[in-house]
Amino acid sequence: MASESSDAAYWQNAAIHARTMAETFADTAARLALLEIAIRYEAIARRVHAQQAGLTLVDCEAQRKAG
């Protein structure tokens, strides 16, 4: 069984959760910090996905842009 750290869906869900939490904060600095965390989680998700697919991150970005 794969650990959570090697599961792209885990990191994507963590990003969604961070974005959702950011919406609840009135403090701008706290909201921006959570949004930065979400961005980093999404980057991890992309890397894990690429690794699982045997692709480089550049290959995945090209596929994403192609539609």
C-alpha positions in Angstrom: 0.0 0.0 0.0 1.4 3.4 -1.0 1.9 6.0 1.7 -0.1 9.2 1.6 3.0 11.2 0.6 3.2 9.2 -2.7 -0.5 9.7 -3.5 -1.2 12.7 -5.8 -4.9 12.8 -4.8 -3.9 13.2 -1.2 -1.8 16.3 -2.0 -4.6 17.7 -4.3 -7.1 17.3 -1.5 -4.7 19.0 1.0 -4.5 21.9 -1.4 -8.3 22.1 -1.7 -8.6 22.0 2.1 -6.0 24.8 2.5 -7.8 27.0 0.0 -11.1 26.3 1.8 -9.5 27.3 5.1 -8.0 30.4 3.6 -11.5 31.6 2.7 -12.5 31.6 6.4 -9.7 34.0 7.5 -10.3 37.7 7.7 -6.6 38.3 8.3 -4.9 38.9 4.9 -1.5 37.6 6.0 -3.1 34.3 7.3 -5.1 34.0 4.1 -2.1 34.5 1.9 -0.1 32.0 3.9 -2.7 29.3 3.4 -2.9 30.1 -0.3 0.8 29.7 -0.5 0.6 26.4 1.2 -2.1 25.3 -1.3 0.1 26.3 -4.2 2.9 24.2 -2.8 0.6 21.2 -2.2 -0.6 21.4 -5.8 3.1 21.4 -6.9 3.7 18.3 -4.9 0.6 16.7 -6.4 1.9 17.4 -9.9 5.3 16.0 -9.1 3.9 12.8 -7.6 1.5 12.4 -10.6 4.5 12.8 -12.9 6.5 10.3 -11.0 3.7 7.7 -11.0 3.2 8.2 -14.7 6.9 7.9 -15.4 7.0 11.4 -16.9 9.0 14.4 -16.1 7.3 17.4 -14.7 7.9 19.2 -18.0 6.0 16.4 -19.8 3.0 16.8 -17.5 2.9 20.6 -17.9 3.0 20.2 -21.7 0.1 17.6 -21.5 -1.9 20.0 -19.2 -1.5 22.9 -21.6 -2.4 20.8 -24.6 -5.8 20.1 -23.0 
